[in-house]
Amino acid sequence: MNEKKSKSKVIAFAPEFVSQSLIHSVAGISHTTALELEKKGEFPKRRKIPGKKRTGWYLGDVRKWVAGLPFVGDANDTRAAN
């Protein structure tokens, strides 16, 4: 009986950091939008991962950003009305 070994792709590289491929799952925005908002100072800055040639968002920073988003209908809700 030959069993095929699964070749699962590891996408998390440190438990407290969020990669570009996971940012949508955590923050609900694409990595492109995250980078654009970061550039404008409206999203947390990425951090360098020690010993790696990678960067990622600190999960705590992203969670804080998400928690600070306005609720629908709040005075701070700046989305255009439909």
C-alpha positions as CSV (number, residue, x, y, z in Angstrom):
1,M,0.0,0.0,0.0
2,N,1.7,3.2,-1.2
3,E,0.6,6.3,0.6
4,K,1.1,9.7,-1.1
5,K,2.9,12.1,1.1
6,S,1.2,15.4,1.3
7,K,3.2,18.4,0.2
8,S,1.5,21.0,2.3
9,K,2.7,24.6,1.8
10,V,3.7,26.4,5.0
11,I,2.5,29.9,4.9
12,A,2.9,31.0,8.5
13,F,6.6,31.8,9.2
14,A,6.4,32.9,12.8
15,P,3.3,32.6,15.1
16,E,3.2,36.3,16.0
17,F,3.7,37.6,12.4
18,V,1.3,37.8,9.5
19,S,2.7,37.3,6.0
20,Q,1.4,39.0,2.9
21,S,-0.4,35.8,1.9
22,L,-2.3,35.7,5.2
23,I,-3.1,39.4,5.7
24,H,-6.5,39.1,4.0
25,S,-7.6,36.4,6.4
26,V,-6.5,38.4,9.4
27,A,-7.4,42.0,8.4
28,G,-10.0,41.5,5.6
29,I,-8.0,43.5,3.1
30,S,-5.7,42.4,0.3
31,H,-1.9,42.6,0.7
32,T,-1.9,45.4,-2.0
33,T,-4.3,47.5,0.0
34,A,-2.4,46.8,3.2
35,L,0.8,48.0,1.5
36,E,-0.9,51.1,0.2
37,L,-2.5,51.9,3.6
38,E,0.9,51.3,5.3
39,K,2.6,53.8,2.9
40,K,-0.1,56.4,3.9
41,G,0.4,55.7,7.6
42,E,-3.1,54.2,7.9
43,F,-2.0,50.6,8.6
44,P,0.7,49.1,10.9
45,K,4.2,49.0,9.5
46,R,5.8,45.7,8.7
47,R,8.6,44.4,10.8
48,K,11.8,42.6,9.9
49,I,11.9,38.9,11.0
50,P,15.2,38.2,12.8
51,G,17.4,35.8,10.9
52,K,15.2,35.8,7.9
53,K,15.0,37.8,4.7
54,R,11.3,38.4,5.3
55,T,9.0,40.9,6.7
56,G,5.6,40.6,8.2
57,W,3.0,42.5,10.2
58,Y,3.0,41.9,14.0
59,L,-0.3,40.2,14.7
60,G,-1.0,42.4,17.7
61,D,-0.6,45.6,15.6
62,V,-3.0,44.2,13.0
63,R,-5.6,43.1,15.6
64,K,-5.4,46.6,17.2
65,W,-6.0,48.2,13.8
66,V,-9.0,45.9,13.1
67,A,-10.4,46.7,16.6
68,G,-10.2,50.4,15.8
69,L,-12.2,50.3,12.7
70,P,-15.6,52.1,12.9
71,F,-18.8,50.2,13.2
72,V,-21.3,50.5,10.3
73,G,-23.4,53.6,10.9
74,D,-21.0,55.2,13.4
75,A,-20.1,58.9,12.9
76,N,-16.6,57.8,12.0
77,D,-17.9,55.6,9.1
78,T,-16.5,57.5,6.1
79,R,-17.7,55.1,3.4
80,A,-19.9,56.6,0.7
81,A,-23.6,55.9,1.2
82,N,-25.1,53.5,-1.3
